[in-house]
Amino acid sequence: MSTNDTAAPILSARGLHHSFGQTEALRGIDLDVHAGEVLAVMGPSGSGKSTLLHCLAGVLVPDGGSVTYRPAGRSAVETSALGEPERARLRLSDFGFVFQFGQLLPELTAADNVSIPLLLAGTRRPEALRRSRDLLERLGLDGLGAKLPGELSGGQAQRVAVARALVTSPAVLFADEPTGSLDSLASENVLTLMLELVREAGTTVVMITHDARTAAYADREVIVRDGAIGAGYRVSA
Ligand SMILES: Nc1ncnc2c1ncn2[C@@H]1O[C@H](COP(=O)(O)OP(=O)(O)OP(=O)(O)O)[C@@H](O)[C@H]1O
């Protein structure tokens, strides 16, 4: 593991509060995420895990508290103080996202789906497609780049979603139940390949999961209960 506990965390949340109407989803969360670590976020349904992930990723601005992102070689930025256009740019350039249901665009081929973040970032299409096909191959999907999502198995589609999330070489990968829709064999396959790629690249991962077997792939886990961080412990160091 490339975690360096003495370095400043790549992401820091301080005193995060967030409410949806009367529902207090986050009630004062402090959390540091270290560069290169794979962090599992666990906890009961409705405890605030997705809200926390969305605040860390700059998808959502918390009602209170702050999120600071410290990219390697660039100045730290308080993402919770940025407007949506700046957060959108940062998400595209520095972060990758995988969700429970891959959310691939059904009318685009696997390779085109993977290319999207590169095209949005200004990469030319032939180069974007070349990089997409390389990554699909790394994920054991050689020859499937021309398939539509509907022609893939659940595990294959989720690997395409992982490729799309990693194609821009993000500093941080945010994953919300990335294998929650798969059976245990397909889930293990997706996780193993995903973690091989992120460990190799030194990508930091924040991964929500309900599943203890999935959390066992992480370096550390934190438990969210009622919008607060409960007991967390290091699984391996
Ligand atoms: N957009 C929203 N509008 C209203 N309430 C919301 C919204 N998003 C989340 N909530 C509420 O905020 C609380 C925390 O939700 P959140 O999705 O963060 O929990 P979670 O731990 O990720 O749950 P799950 O494991 O079921 O996905 C819940 O009570 C939820 O109902």
Ligand as a Chemical Component Dictionary entry (heavy atoms), coordinates in Angstrom:
data_LIG
# 
_chem_comp.id                   LIG 
_chem_comp.type                 NON-POLYMER 
_chem_comp.pdbx_formal_charge   0 
_chem_comp.three_letter_code    LIG 
# 
loop_
_chem_comp_atom.comp_id 
_chem_comp_atom.atom_id 
_chem_comp_atom.alt_atom_id 
_chem_comp_atom.type_symbol 
_chem_comp_atom.charge 
_chem_comp_atom.model_Cartn_x 
_chem_comp_atom.model_Cartn_y 
_chem_comp_atom.model_Cartn_z 
_chem_comp_atom.pdbx_ordinal 
LIG N1  N1  N 0 -32.140 13.872 -2.349 1  
LIG C1  C1  C 0 -32.640 13.599 -1.146 2  
LIG N2  N2  N 0 -33.787 14.140 -0.747 3  
LIG C2  C2  C 0 -34.308 13.892 0.475  4  
LIG N3  N3  N 0 -33.735 13.074 1.386  5  
LIG C3  C3  C 0 -32.573 12.494 1.038  6  
LIG C4  C4  C 0 -31.972 12.712 -0.248 7  
LIG N4  N4  N 0 -30.818 11.995 -0.299 8  
LIG C5  C5  C 0 -30.719 11.356 0.877  9  
LIG N5  N5  N 0 -31.770 11.653 1.692  10 
LIG C6  C6  C 0 -31.970 11.168 3.066  11 
LIG O1  O1  O 0 -30.766 11.413 3.778  12 
LIG C7  C7  C 0 -30.458 10.304 4.611  13 
LIG C8  C8  C 0 -29.088 9.759  4.219  14 
LIG O2  O2  O 0 -29.166 9.232  2.891  15 
LIG P1  P1  P 0 -27.936 8.553  2.153  16 
LIG O3  O3  O 0 -28.386 8.240  0.775  17 
LIG O4  O4  O 0 -26.741 9.399  2.331  18 
LIG O5  O5  O 0 -27.764 7.219  3.017  19 
LIG P2  P2  P 0 -26.941 5.881  2.672  20 
LIG O6  O6  O 0 -26.256 5.515  3.936  21 
LIG O7  O7  O 0 -26.106 6.111  1.471  22 
LIG O8  O8  O 0 -28.119 4.884  2.360  23 
LIG P3  P3  P 0 -28.143 3.544  1.444  24 
LIG O9  O9  O 0 -27.133 2.610  2.052  25 
LIG O10 O10 O 0 -29.548 3.048  1.596  26 
LIG O11 O11 O 0 -27.806 3.980  0.037  27 
LIG C9  C9  C 0 -31.571 9.294  4.434  28 
LIG O12 O12 O 0 -32.512 9.507  5.480  29 
LIG C10 C10 C 0 -32.178 9.669  3.098  30 
LIG O13 O13 O 0 -33.539 9.337  3.055  31 
# 
loop_
_chem_comp_bond.comp_id 
_chem_comp_bond.atom_id_1 
_chem_comp_bond.atom_id_2 
_chem_comp_bond.value_order 
_chem_comp_bond.pdbx_ordinal 
LIG N1  C1  SING 1  
LIG C1  N2  SING 2  
LIG C1  C4  DOUB 3  
LIG N2  C2  DOUB 4  
LIG C2  N3  SING 5  
LIG N3  C3  DOUB 6  
LIG C3  C4  SING 7  
LIG C3  N5  SING 8  
LIG C4  N4  SING 9  
LIG N4  C5  DOUB 10 
LIG C5  N5  SING 11 
LIG N5  C6  SING 12 
LIG C6  O1  SING 13 
LIG C6  C10 SING 14 
LIG O1  C7  SING 15 
LIG C7  C8  SING 16 
LIG C7  C9  SING 17 
LIG C8  O2  SING 18 
LIG O2  P1  SING 19 
LIG P1  O3  DOUB 20 
LIG P1  O4  SING 21 
LIG P1  O5  SING 22 
LIG O5  P2  SING 23 
LIG P2  O6  DOUB 24 
LIG P2  O7  SING 25 
LIG P2  O8  SING 26 
LIG O8  P3  SING 27 
LIG P3  O9  DOUB 28 
LIG P3  O10 SING 29 
LIG P3  O11 SING 30 
LIG C9  O12 SING 31 
LIG C9  C10 SING 32 
LIG C10 O13 SING 33 
# 
